[in-house]
Amino acid sequence: MFPVRRLRWHYRSQHESLIAFSNHTFYGGDLVLFPSPHKKSDSHGIRYSRVSNGCFVSGSRWNLEEAKAIAEAVRKHFEQWREESLGVVAMNAQQRQQIENAIEALAKEDPLFQTWLEEDALGEDPLFIKNLENVQGDERDVIFTLMTYGPSEPGGKVFQRFGPINSDVGRRRLNVLFTRSKKRMHIFSSMGSEDIVAGASAKRGVQALRDFLAFCETGSLHKTERDTGRPPDSDFEIAVMATLRDAGFECAPQVGVAGFFIDVAVIDPGNPGRYLMGIECDGATYHCTKSVRDRDRLRQAILERLGWRIHRIWSTDWFKNPRAELQPIIRELNSLKTFSNQ
């Protein structure tokens, strides 16, 4: 028998919140995730909208209010973000059909929306509308997900019947659903996590659904934070951060999640939710892994694809002449920073 090995580096998601839940719940925190420079951004991460008047009609197995809300969201997406590919996923085939009907009805009322849909259909990654069971293998920049299930009347009780999620493979199907988006995932739900009763004997899919909704509602996943609270790895990193602080730039050490960390992330003084640059220090742990040069080149390429500006400072160069190493970086940071009065 050959030993079993799993690919651990995750590339699809351009914001770590998109994979954080699956990494924690389905992979035991074993994936290596690359932190995004977009800490707070309208274009990246998870969005959550509660459909307050949504109701699940159990006989028909659809939720008309969620279908109407998603149709409006699709129109808004094409109005504002047409360059981004879009997919829509419902929890069952009946709800998928209602979404198609709602979008078609809205397009009949809005000729411009109809034109956008027709143009998009000719593109490389056109809009898709699918249900939970058949979305595997698909990916888009943006995914809209409808929870579909909910109370039978506004404010009513949510019956604990969640279709395929209640099955033995429900947990795996949810994992597929939660990992389809590259830039942004928007969840629409008529129920909250508190509406799902998932005790120790509940199906694992139902437990995962409840925990995912709680994650969407709070943004918290057992302190899965980009600002990790980890101290710098070395005196070298401490010295780099101190010099940058003297130049007017606060820094966060060891930014990242789930096993991969940027040594020093430089905070934009005019927009603290944004990192201007990541600095990798060739410090104490640099020589601890095999093929480290190749791995660093790949790691830097991935981070740059995600929007990071990465600079590397070698310890030997730093100790010879720290000022010469940091002056070009400080000049670049000053050219990149946001002024608070803007």
C-alpha positions as CSV (number, residue, x, y, z in Angstrom):
1,M,0.0,0.0,0.0
2,F,1.2,3.5,-0.9
3,P,0.9,6.1,1.9
4,V,-2.0,8.5,1.6
5,R,-1.1,12.2,1.2
6,R,-3.5,15.1,0.7
7,L,-2.8,18.3,-1.1
8,R,-2.7,20.9,1.7
9,W,-2.2,24.3,0.0
10,H,-5.5,26.0,-0.9
11,Y,-5.4,28.3,-3.9
12,R,-8.9,29.0,-5.1
13,S,-10.2,31.4,-2.4
14,Q,-8.8,34.9,-2.7
15,H,-9.9,35.7,0.9
16,E,-9.2,33.4,3.8
17,S,-12.7,33.8,5.2
18,L,-14.1,31.9,2.2
19,I,-12.2,28.7,3.2
20,A,-11.8,29.3,6.9
21,F,-15.0,27.4,7.9
22,S,-14.3,24.4,5.7
23,N,-10.8,24.3,6.9
24,H,-11.9,24.3,10.5
25,T,-14.9,22.0,10.1
26,F,-14.0,19.5,7.4
27,Y,-10.2,19.5,7.2
28,G,-9.3,19.8,10.9
29,G,-7.4,23.0,10.3
30,D,-4.9,21.1,8.1
31,L,-5.0,23.3,5.0
32,V,-2.4,25.9,4.4
33,L,-4.2,29.2,3.6
34,F,-2.7,32.3,2.1
35,P,-3.8,35.5,3.9
36,S,-5.4,38.2,1.7
37,P,-4.4,41.9,1.9
38,H,-8.1,42.8,1.8
39,K,-8.9,42.7,5.5
40,K,-12.1,44.6,5.1
41,S,-13.4,44.9,1.5
42,D,-16.6,45.1,-0.4
43,S,-15.1,42.9,-3.1
44,H,-13.8,39.9,-1.1
45,G,-15.0,37.7,1.7
46,I,-18.4,36.6,3.0
47,R,-21.6,38.6,3.0
48,Y,-24.7,37.6,4.8
49,S,-28.3,38.8,4.3
50,R,-31.2,37.8,6.5
51,V,-34.5,37.5,4.5
52,S,-36.8,38.5,7.3
53,N,-40.1,37.6,5.5
54,G,-38.9,34.4,3.9
55,C,-40.9,31.3,4.3
56,F,-40.3,27.7,3.2
57,V,-43.4,26.0,1.8
58,S,-42.8,22.4,2.7
59,G,-45.3,20.9,0.2
60,S,-43.8,22.8,-2.8
61,R,-40.3,22.8,-1.2
62,W,-39.6,26.4,-2.2
63,N,-39.1,29.9,-0.7
64,L,-40.5,32.6,-2.9
65,E,-39.2,35.6,-1.0
66,E,-35.6,34.3,-1.2
67,A,-36.1,33.7,-4.9
68,K,-37.2,37.3,-5.3
69,A,-34.3,38.6,-3.2
70,I,-31.8,36.7,-5.2
71,A,-33.2,37.9,-8.5
72,E,-32.8,41.5,-7.3
73,A,-29.2,40.7,-6.2
74,V,-28.4,39.2,-9.5
75,R,-29.6,42.4,-11.3
76,K,-27.5,44.5,-8.9
77,H,-24.5,42.3,-9.5
78,F,-24.7,42.8,-13.3
79,E,-25.2,46.5,-12.7
80,Q,-22.1,46.9,-10.5
81,W,-19.8,43.9,-11.0
82,R,-20.4,42.7,-14.5
83,E,-16.7,41.8,-14.9
84,E,-17.0,39.2,-12.2
85,S,-18.5,35.7,-13.0
86,L,-21.5,34.7,-10.9
87,G,-23.1,31.5,-9.8
88,V,-26.3,30.9,-7.8
89,V,-26.9,27.8,-5.7
90,A,-30.1,26.7,-4.0
91,M,-30.7,23.8,-1.6
92,N,-33.0,21.9,-3.9
93,A,-34.2,21.7,-7.5
94,Q,-37.6,23.2,-6.7
95,Q,-36.0,26.4,-5.4
96,R,-33.6,26.5,-8.3
97,Q,-36.6,26.6,-10.6
98,Q,-38.2,29.5,-8.6
99,I,-35.0,31.5,-8.9
100,E,-35.0,31.0,-12.7
101,N,-38.6,32.1,-12.8
102,A,-37.9,35.2,-10.7
103,I,-34.9,36.3,-12.8
104,E,-36.9,35.7,-16.0
105,A,-39.8,37.8,-14.7
106,L,-37.5,40.6,-13.6
107,A,-35.7,40.6,-16.9
108,K,-39.1,41.0,-18.7
109,E,-39.7,44.2,-16.7
110,D,-36.1,45.5,-17.2
111,P,-34.8,45.4,-20.8
112,L,-31.3,46.5,-19.7
113,F,-31.1,43.6,-17.3
114,Q,-32.2,41.2,-20.1
115,T,-29.4,42.6,-22.3
116,W,-26.8,42.0,-19.5
117,L,-28.0,38.4,-19.1
118,E,-27.8,37.8,-22.9
119,E,-24.3,39.2,-23.0
120,D,-23.2,37.3,-20.0
121,A,-24.5,34.0,-21.5
122,L,-21.9,34.4,-24.3
123,G,-19.0,34.8,-21.9
124,E,-16.4,32.3,-20.8
125,D,-18.0,31.7,-17.4
126,P,-21.7,32.6,-17.7
127,L,-24.2,32.8,-14.9
128,F,-25.2,29.4,-13.6
129,I,-28.2,28.5,-11.3
130,K,-27.9,25.1,-9.7
131,N,-28.9,23.2,-6.7
132,L,-26.8,21.6,-4.0
133,E,-26.5,18.2,-5.5
134,N,-25.0,19.3,-8.9
135,V,-22.7,22.2,-8.1
136,Q,-19.5,20.1,-7.6
137,G,-16.7,21.0,-10.1
138,D,-18.0,24.6,-10.7
139,E,-16.5,27.8,-9.5
140,R,-17.1,31.5,-10.0
141,D,-15.7,34.8,-8.8
142,V,-18.9,35.3,-6.8
143,I,-21.4,32.7,-5.4
144,F,-24.9,33.6,-4.2
145,T,-26.2,30.8,-1.8
146,L,-29.8,30.5,-0.7
147,M,-30.4,28.6,2.4
148,T,-34.0,28.0,1.1
149,Y,-35.2,26.4,4.3
150,G,-36.9,28.5,7.0
151,P,-40.2,29.0,9.0
152,S,-43.5,28.1,7.4
153,E,-44.6,31.7,8.3
154,P,-42.7,34.8,9.3
155,G,-41.5,34.4,12.9
156,G,-42.7,30.8,13.0
157,K,-40.9,27.6,13.9
158,V,-38.3,26.1,11.5
159,F,-39.1,22.4,11.0
160,Q,-35.9,20.3,11.2
161,R,-36.2,18.9,7.7
162,F,-33.3,20.0,5.5
163,G,-33.5,17.8,2.4
164,P,-30.1,16.4,1.2
165,I,-28.3,18.0,4.2
166,N,-30.1,15.5,6.4
167,S,-28.5,12.6,4.5
168,D,-25.3,10.8,5.2
169,V,-23.6,12.8,2.5
170,G,-25.0,16.1,3.5
171,R,-21.9,17.2,5.2
172,R,-19.8,16.6,2.1
173,R,-22.2,18.4,-0.1
174,L,-22.1,21.5,2.1
175,N,-18.3,21.4,2.0
176,V,-18.5,21.5,-1.8
177,L,-21.0,24.4,-1.7
178,F,-18.9,26.5,0.7
179,T,-15.8,26.3,-1.4
180,R,-17.1,27.3,-4.9
181,S,-16.3,31.1,-4.8
182,K,-13.0,32.7,-5.6
183,K,-13.6,36.3,-4.4
184,R,-16.9,36.6,-2.6
185,M,-19.8,34.5,-1.2
186,H,-23.1,36.0,-0.3
187,I,-25.5,34.0,1.8
188,F,-29.2,34.7,1.8
189,S,-31.2,33.0,4.7
190,S,-34.7,33.0,6.1
191,M,-33.5,31.3,9.3
192,G,-30.7,31.9,11.8
193,S,-28.3,29.5,13.4
194,E,-30.5,29.5,16.5
195,D,-33.4,28.0,14.5
196,I,-31.4,24.8,13.8
197,V,-31.6,22.2,16.6
198,A,-28.5,20.1,16.2
199,G,-27.7,18.0,19.2
200,A,-25.0,15.4,19.6
201,S,-27.2,12.9,17.7
202,A,-28.0,15.2,14.8
203,K,-26.6,14.4,11.3
204,R,-23.2,16.0,10.8
205,G,-24.5,17.9,7.8
206,V,-27.1,19.6,10.0
207,Q,-24.5,20.4,12.6
208,A,-22.3,21.9,9.9
209,L,-25.2,24.0,8.5
210,R,-25.9,25.5,12.0
211,D,-22.2,26.2,12.6
212,F,-21.8,27.8,9.2
213,L,-24.8,30.1,9.7
214,A,-23.3,31.1,13.1
215,F,-20.0,31.9,11.4
216,C,-21.8,34.1,8.8
217,E,-23.8,35.9,11.5
218,T,-20.8,36.7,13.8
219,G,-17.7,36.4,11.6
220,S,-16.1,34.5,14.4
221,L,-14.8,30.9,14.1
222,H,-13.2,30.2,17.4
223,K,-10.8,33.2,17.1
224,T,-9.9,32.4,13.5
225,E,-8.4,35.9,13.1
226,R,-6.0,37.3,10.7
227,D,-4.4,39.3,13.5
228,T,-3.3,36.1,15.2
229,G,-1.7,37.5,18.3
230,R,1.4,35.5,17.6
231,P,4.7,37.2,18.6
232,P,7.5,37.9,16.1
233,D,9.6,34.8,15.3
234,S,12.9,36.5,15.9
235,D,14.8,39.6,17.1
236,F,15.4,40.3,13.5
237,E,11.6,40.8,12.9
238,I,11.3,42.9,16.0
239,A,14.1,45.2,14.8
240,V,12.5,45.5,11.3
241,M,9.1,46.4,12.9
242,A,10.7,48.9,15.3
243,T,12.5,50.7,12.5
244,L,9.3,50.9,10.4
245,R,7.4,52.2,13.4
246,D,10.0,55.0,13.8
247,A,9.2,55.8,10.1
248,G,5.5,56.1,10.9
249,F,4.3,52.7,10.0
250,E,2.7,50.3,12.5
251,C,3.1,46.6,11.8
252,A,1.4,43.4,12.7
253,P,3.6,40.3,13.2
254,Q,2.7,36.8,11.8
255,V,-0.4,37.7,9.9
256,G,-2.3,34.8,8.5
257,V,-4.3,31.7,9.3
258,A,-4.0,27.9,9.5
259,G,-0.3,27.3,9.3
260,F,1.0,30.0,7.0
261,F,2.0,33.5,8.3
262,I,3.5,36.6,6.8
263,D,6.4,37.7,9.0
264,V,5.6,41.4,9.0
265,A,2.4,43.1,7.6
266,V,2.7,46.9,7.3
267,I,-0.6,48.7,8.2
268,D,-1.8,51.6,6.1
269,P,-1.8,54.6,8.5
270,G,-4.8,56.2,6.7
271,N,-6.8,53.0,6.5
272,P,-6.0,50.5,9.3
273,G,-8.1,47.8,7.6
274,R,-5.6,47.6,4.8
275,Y,-2.1,46.2,4.6
276,L,0.3,48.1,2.4
277,M,2.9,45.4,2.2
278,G,4.1,42.1,3.5
279,I,7.7,41.7,4.5
280,E,9.3,38.2,4.7
281,C,12.4,38.1,7.0
282,D,15.0,35.4,6.4
283,G,15.2,34.7,10.1
284,A,15.6,31.8,12.5
285,T,13.1,29.4,10.8
286,Y,14.1,30.0,7.2
287,H,16.3,26.9,6.8
288,C,13.9,24.4,8.5
289,T,12.1,23.1,5.4
290,K,13.3,21.2,2.3
291,S,13.4,22.9,-1.1
292,V,12.9,26.2,0.7
293,R,13.9,28.4,-2.3
294,D,11.3,26.8,-4.6
295,R,8.7,26.9,-1.9
296,D,9.3,30.6,-1.2
297,R,9.1,31.5,-4.9
298,L,5.8,29.7,-5.2
299,R,4.5,31.1,-1.9
300,Q,5.4,34.7,-3.0
301,A,3.8,34.2,-6.4
302,I,0.5,33.1,-4.7
303,L,0.5,36.0,-2.3
304,E,1.2,38.5,-5.1
305,R,-1.7,36.9,-7.1
306,L,-3.9,37.6,-4.1
307,G,-2.9,41.3,-4.2
308,W,0.0,41.5,-1.7
309,R,3.2,43.5,-2.3
310,I,5.9,41.2,-0.9
311,H,9.5,42.3,0.0
312,R,12.1,40.0,1.4
313,I,14.9,41.1,3.7
314,W,17.8,38.8,4.1
315,S,19.3,38.7,7.6
316,T,22.9,38.9,6.3
317,D,22.1,42.1,4.4
318,W,20.2,43.5,7.3
319,F,23.0,43.1,9.8
320,K,25.5,44.7,7.4
321,N,23.4,47.8,6.7
322,P,19.8,47.9,8.0
323,R,19.3,51.5,6.7
324,A,20.1,50.5,3.2
325,E,17.7,47.6,3.3
326,L,14.7,49.6,4.6
327,Q,15.1,53.0,2.9
328,P,13.7,51.8,-0.5
329,I,10.9,50.0,1.3
330,I,10.0,53.1,3.3
331,R,9.9,55.2,0.2
332,E,7.6,52.8,-1.5
333,L,5.3,52.7,1.6
334,N,5.1,56.5,1.6
335,S,4.0,56.4,-2.0
336,L,1.3,53.7,-1.3
337,K,-0.2,55.0,2.0
338,T,-3.6,56.6,2.3
339,F,-3.7,60.0,3.8
340,S,-6.3,60.3,6.5
341,N,-7.6,63.6,5.3
342,Q,-8.6,62.2,2.0
